[in-house]
Amino acid sequence: MSDQVSILLYIKSMLADLMFINGIIATELIKITENTATIRHGEEFLSKTKCLTEHNELNKKIIDIIKKYQKRPEDLAELENHVLKKHLD
């Protein structure tokens, strides 16, 4: 039974790490999309659309999902500050 518990704890830890990594990828892809739109259409384009607001809401949802599975609060705080920094000032 002890081996099974160890395996389950290992899998749980691995899944938490994968959730964190996927959260980083998801939030960075949103930023890449914003940067690409800015390059292609100019900064006025983003300011005239709801994209930034919608992207911020998506980023908050991603952070909330990661919070459910976090192992270390300091890791999440660093990601949250990085992703939502413009909106924390």
PyMOL commands that set and color helices and strands:
alter all, ss='L'
color gray80, all
select helices_A, chain A and resi 2-41+43-48+51-69+73-88
alter helices_A, ss='H'
color red, helices_A
deselect
rebuild
show_as cartoon
